[in-house]
Amino acid sequence: MPSHDDTIHSLLDERRTFPPPAGFAARANVTEEWLRREWIERAGGDPETFWTHRADVLDWASPWHTAHSWTPTDGESVPEARWFDGGRLNASVNAVDRHVAAGHGDRVAFHFEGEPGDRRSITYAELQREVARAANALTALGIEKGDRIVVYLPVLIETVVIQLAAARIGAIHSLVFGGFSAEAVRFRVEDTGAKLLVTTDGQFRRGQAVPVKAQADAAVEGVDSVEHVLVIRRTGSDIAWTPGRDIWWHDVVDTASDVHEAEAFDAETPLFIIYTSGTTGKPKGLVHTTGGWLTHVAWTYWAVFDAKPETDVYWCTADLAWVTAHSYETYGPLLNGMTSVLYEGTPDTPTWERHFEILERYGVTTYYTAPTLIRSLMSRFPDGPPERFDLSALRLLGTVGEAINPEAWVWFHTHLGRGETPIVDTWWQSETGAAIAAPLPGVSTLKPGSALTALPGLSVKVVDAEGRDVGPGGGGLLVVEGTWPGMSRTVWGNPERYRDSYWKRFAEQGYFLAGDGAKLDADGDLWVLGRVDDVINVSGHRLSTIEIESALVSHPSVGEAAVVGVADQLTGQAIAAFVTGACDPAELRAHVRAVIGPVAQPRQVFVVPDLPKTRSGKIMRRLLVDLVDGRPLGDTTSLQDETVPPRIAEVVAGVLGR
C-alpha cells in the first residue's frame, strides 16, 4: 500500500485560450468533419477499429489475421500485447522505397547542416541507394535478422541510414547519445548483446572536434558479442585501430551495391531498443516492434503536425538517439514523405542566433523543440528574434520533453509564431512510443501549458493511489487506459521489470502507469505536472515543480528556472529554486507567494549563470538536488556544458555559507 494518496496539490490557474486560426483550420488534415467521419462514424469510437484503419496507410507485403490481442497481467504474469499479428512489412521500405516508387524520388528527404557549417541535402532516391549500400554492408559483416546494432553517433545523415539499413534486414538498432560516457555505452552493448557498434572518429561539439573512438573502444573492450566496430570519418582525428575488428564506413558501405531486395517481417518483429535515462536504477531497454509502432507514429505525425509533404519543411531539434527523434525526426517524417532538417550541433554554436539562421535558411514551416530551448531563447531574446531573420515560413510550432511553462508558451507563440501559429504541446514517453495526448492544430482551442486531451484511439486518466479518478480540478497519477499500437512490448531481457514498472500497480484496472503527475482542469483538459519523482512534499503538501517554475518564469527578471526538493529537518522537504537573469531572490520568493501561495515559496533562490541541461534540452534536476544536499554529482557526460555544475556549486556554497 502506498504511504500517501498520490494527490498532487495544483495551485497555478492558467486561463488564457487560443482557438485555431480560421485559415489553418480550413486547410488542416484533421478537421471536425474528419473526426466525425473517421472516429465516430467509421470506427464507432472503438480504438481497435480506428487503428486498423490507420494501418491502411502503410504498405503491407501481406495482411494481418488478428488486429489486436492483449493478455493483461494478474499482478504475477507478464502482460503481452500484439498488434496486426500475421501481417508482414518492412519499415525501411515504408520510410523510403515506396515514396520513390510513387514518383517522389527527387524530393529532398533531409537538409543536413553540420556544426562547422558543412551542408548536404539528400533526396529520397539518394537515401534509398545509401540505405541499400548500408544494408548490403551489414549483411557482408554477418549481421542477420534479430542481431543487435548499437549506434553511438551524433546527428548525421549516416545515423539515419544505419537505422533504416538495420530495419531493412531485420536487425534491431539501439541508438546511444553521442555525448554519453564509455560506461553508458558499454552497459547498452552488454545488455543487448550487440554484434556491431557503429561510431565516429570524433564529433563536432561546441565549436570543437571532440574525440569519440577512444570511448567506443573502452565500451567494447572485452565484450565477446561485439565482432566489428564500424567507424565513420567525421572529424579526421587520429584514432587507435584494432585490425580485424575496426572497419571504416567508406571502405565497406560506400563501396557496396546500391541495390538491395528488402524482406518483409512480421508486424511484431522488434525494430529498436530505446533505453530510459536510468536516473533511478539501471536504464531499462524498452523494446518497440514494427507494425503497430509504425502505424501509431505515421498517423500521429500526419495528424498532430498537419503534415503537408509537398510544401512543408520540418525541423525536430532532438538528438537522434532520443525517442523523440525515432518517432518524429526519423521514421514519422519519412513515413509521410516529408522534407526535414538535421542539425549536428549545439544551439548556441557559434552564437544563440544559430537556430534562427537555420529556420530562415531552409524555410522551415514546422518547428518541434524542447521547452528548455524555448526558455533559453526567451531569456536571450525577450523581444523575439532579431528583425533581420525572416521566419515567416513558420506555420506550426511544437514542444516535447516536459511540460512547458505558460509564459514560455506565450513567448513562443508571440515571437516565433507571430501570434497566429498553433502550438502542439505533445505528451508522450519512450514507453508509449508516440504521442498520447496533444492538440489537433486545426480543431483544438489551445491552453498555454496544456496537452489538452488524448488523441483519438487513446485514453488517459488522472487517478489517486487506488486508481480512482480524481475528477476535474484534481491532481494525481497519469495513466493510460488500455493498450495502443505504439506501446513498448517489454524490457529487453527482463519482462518482469516491464510488468512491475508499468502494469502491476493498477493491474486490476488495466492501467499503464506513466510515472508522471498530472491534473485535470474544470474542462477536463490535461496538465502534466512532471515526473512523480519531481513532486516536492512540503509539510504534507505534494507540489508540482512545473507550476513553481512557471510562476518564477512569469517574473520579468527571470530567464529560466528549475525547482527541486531538498532535505529539510522541519518540513521533510523544502523548495530550492535555481534561476537565471538579473534577479532579486527576496523579490522572487515574494512573487511565488503571491502567484501560487505561501506553501510554494522557495526556501532558497539561487541566481546562477546557467542550468545543467542535457543535449536533448532537459534540465538535470538531480544534479541540483545533489549540489544543495552536498552529495557527489556522478556522471555528467550527457550535459551540454560540463562546466555548469561547478559554477552553480560556487553560487550554492556562497548562499549556504559552505
Number of C-alpha atoms within 10 A of each C-alpha: 7 7 6 10 14 18 21 23 19 22 17 15 10 12 9 10 10 16 15 20 15 11 9 18 19 13 11 21 19 19 18 13 11 13 14 14 13 18 20 15 11 14 18 13 15 14 18 19 17 19 25 19 14 17 21 11 14 21 16 21 14 13 16 18 11 12 19 19 14 12 11 20 18 15 15 11 13 18 20 14 17 22 29 24 18 17 20 21 24 28 29 27 24 21 26 27 21 19 22 20 11 8 11 18 20 13 19 20 25 25 20 20 20 17 22 16 10 9 12 11 16 18 19 26 20 19 23 26 20 24 28 27 23 28 32 23 21 23 15 13 16 12 21 16 16 16 18 26 27 28 26 24 27 26 23 18 20 18 20 19 22 23 27 30 27 29 28 29 27 28 24 26 27 25 26 24 20 24 22 17 19 18 15 19 25 20 15 22 25 17 14 21 17 24 22 25 27 24 28 27 23 26 29 18 20 18 14 13 16 15 18 23 25 15 19 23 19 15 21 24 11 9 15 11 15 20 18 20 26 22 22 22 14 15 16 13 16 10 13 11 13 11 8 9 12 17 19 17 20 13 13 17 24 14 13 19 15 17 14 17 11 19 15 19 24 21 26 21 21 22 27 25 27 26 23 17 14 11 9 8 7 11 17 23 26 25 24 29 25 25 30 28 26 28 25 25 24 25 22 24 21 18 20 25 25 21 23 17 17 11 10 19 26 31 26 24 27 25 26 27 22 19 25 26 17 24 25 26 25 24 25 26 29 23 26 22 25 23 25 25 22 26 24 23 24 22 22 14 16 13 10 15 17 15 18 18 15 18 23 17 12 15 17 23 21 23 22 23 20 21 24 26 20 19 24 21 23 22 20 14 16 14 12 16 18 10 8 9 14 15 22 14 16 21 20 24 23 23 26 23 21 23 25 29 25 21 20 26 23 19 21 24 21 15 17 21 21 15 13 17 21 25 31 24 32 26 25 19 20 24 25 24 27 30 26 24 25 26 26 29 28 24 21 19 15 22 23 23 25 28 26 27 23 20 17 18 19 21 17 19 24 26 24 20 18 13 20 13 15 18 17 15 15 20 30 30 28 28 24 20 15 15 23 25 32 25 24 24 21 25 22 18 14 12 17 15 16 22 24 16 16 18 24 25 19 18 20 13 14 19 23 24 19 20 16 19 26 27 29 23 20 11 9 15 18 27 26 27 28 20 18 21 13 20 23 23 19 19 12 12 17 22 26 30 22 26 26 27 21 24 23 27 25 19 16 13 17 22 24 26 27 23 26 25 27 20 14 13 7 9 12 14 19 23 23 20 25 26 25 20 17 12 18 13 17 11 13 23 19 14 17 24 17 13 19 17 13 12 15 25 22 24 14 18 23 22 21 22 13 20 26 24 22 18 21 23 24 19 19 17 18 15 22 27 18 15 20 18 13 13 11 9 13 8 12 19 15 19 21 21 18 14 12 16 21 11 14 23 17 13 16 22 13 11 13 10 7 8
